[in-house]
């Protein structure tokens, strides 16, 4: 699906919104596959000089949610599990694919890599699929 036509791009990448302010950009959407990037900036790092775990979790939740909604609809996070495997270096790249895309629940797996191609984190996110007025 051409990225400029998918409704998620306008919302996720909008200036002055949460994702934009945190350096997160949705880069690819097609049914069942989404990708995004966290552009590392000084505010992305913790006191030890590593990408903050909260920034990693935010990237994962955002891109996983986009995957859950990649065929349409809206969703809210029901639960999540992340495994932090190593400290990331530079920008972080997230890819999300479904384990299940359902009418009521969708389960999405994510893999986050860094600029060295090293896996930084993996995880599973469950989303409650909501009608637009319920989200």
C-alpha positions as CSV (number, residue, x, y, z in Angstrom):
1,X,0.0,0.0,0.0
2,X,1.5,3.4,-1.0
3,X,2.5,5.1,2.2
4,X,1.0,8.5,1.4
5,X,-2.4,7.0,1.0
6,X,-2.7,5.1,4.3
7,X,-4.5,7.0,7.0
8,X,-2.0,6.0,9.7
9,X,0.8,8.2,8.2
10,X,-1.1,11.4,8.7
11,X,-1.9,10.6,12.3
12,X,1.3,9.0,13.5
13,X,3.8,11.4,11.7
14,X,1.8,14.6,12.4
15,X,4.0,17.5,13.7
16,X,3.6,18.5,17.3
17,X,2.0,15.2,18.2
18,X,3.5,12.6,20.8
19,X,5.3,10.4,18.3
20,X,6.7,13.4,16.4
21,X,8.0,15.0,19.6
22,X,9.6,11.8,20.6
23,X,11.4,11.2,17.3
24,X,9.2,8.3,16.1
25,X,8.3,8.0,12.5
26,X,6.1,5.4,10.8
27,X,8.0,4.5,7.6
28,X,6.1,1.6,6.0
29,X,2.5,0.3,6.1
30,X,0.9,-2.6,4.3
31,X,-1.7,-5.1,5.6
32,X,0.2,-7.3,8.1
33,X,3.5,-5.4,8.1
34,X,4.6,-2.0,9.5
35,X,8.0,-0.4,10.1
36,X,9.1,2.6,11.9
37,X,12.2,4.4,13.3
38,X,13.2,6.2,16.4
39,X,15.5,9.0,15.4
40,X,17.8,9.1,18.4
41,X,18.2,12.6,19.9
42,X,19.6,13.8,23.3
43,X,16.2,13.4,24.9
44,X,16.1,9.7,23.9
45,X,19.0,8.7,26.2
46,X,19.0,7.7,29.8
47,X,21.6,8.9,32.4
48,X,24.0,6.1,31.3
49,X,24.0,7.4,27.7
50,X,21.9,4.5,26.4
51,X,18.6,4.8,24.6
52,X,15.9,4.9,27.3
53,X,13.8,1.8,27.8
54,X,10.7,3.9,27.7
55,X,11.7,5.3,24.3
56,X,12.1,1.7,23.0
57,X,8.7,0.7,24.5
58,X,7.0,3.7,22.9
59,X,8.5,2.9,19.5
60,X,7.4,-0.8,19.8
61,X,3.8,0.1,21.0
62,X,3.4,2.7,18.2
63,X,4.5,0.5,15.4
64,X,2.8,-2.6,16.7
65,X,-0.5,-0.7,17.0
66,X,-0.1,0.5,13.4
67,X,0.3,-3.2,12.4
68,X,-2.9,-4.1,14.3
69,X,-4.7,-1.4,12.4
70,X,-3.0,-1.9,9.0
71,X,-6.2,-3.4,7.5
72,X,-8.4,-0.7,9.0
73,X,-10.1,0.0,12.3
74,X,-8.8,1.4,15.5
75,X,-7.2,-0.2,18.5
76,X,-5.9,0.3,22.0
77,X,-3.2,-1.6,23.8
78,X,-4.5,-4.4,26.0
79,X,-1.1,-5.9,27.1
80,X,2.5,-5.9,26.1
81,X,5.7,-7.8,26.8
82,X,9.2,-6.6,25.8
83,X,12.5,-8.4,26.1
84,X,15.4,-5.9,26.2
85,X,18.4,-7.8,24.7
86,X,21.1,-5.2,24.5
87,X,21.7,-1.4,24.5
88,X,20.9,0.2,21.2
89,X,23.3,2.4,19.3
90,X,22.0,5.3,17.2
91,X,18.6,5.2,15.5
92,X,16.4,2.2,16.2
93,X,14.3,0.4,13.6
94,X,11.1,-1.5,14.5
95,X,9.3,-4.1,12.4
96,X,5.9,-5.4,13.4
97,X,4.1,-8.5,12.0
98,X,0.9,-10.2,13.2
99,X,0.6,-13.4,15.0
100,X,-3.2,-12.8,14.8
101,X,-5.3,-10.1,13.2
102,X,-8.7,-10.4,14.7
103,X,-12.0,-8.6,15.0
104,X,-11.8,-8.2,18.7
105,X,-8.1,-8.9,19.6
106,X,-4.9,-8.7,17.5
107,X,-1.6,-10.0,18.6
108,X,1.5,-8.4,17.1
109,X,5.2,-9.4,17.4
110,X,8.0,-6.8,17.1
111,X,11.7,-6.8,16.5
112,X,13.8,-3.7,17.1
113,X,17.3,-3.4,15.6
114,X,19.9,-0.6,15.8
115,X,22.1,1.0,13.2
116,X,24.6,-1.9,13.6
117,X,21.9,-4.4,12.6
118,X,21.9,-5.8,16.2
119,X,18.6,-6.9,17.7
120,X,17.9,-4.6,20.7
121,X,14.5,-5.8,21.7
122,X,11.7,-8.2,20.8
123,X,8.2,-8.3,22.1
124,X,4.5,-9.2,21.8
125,X,1.6,-6.7,22.0
126,X,-2.1,-7.5,22.3
127,X,-4.6,-4.9,21.1
128,X,-8.3,-4.6,21.7
129,X,-9.8,-3.8,18.3
130,X,-12.3,-1.0,18.8
131,X,-14.8,0.8,16.7
132,X,-13.6,4.4,16.0
133,X,-15.9,5.9,18.7
134,X,-14.7,3.4,21.3
135,X,-11.0,4.0,20.8
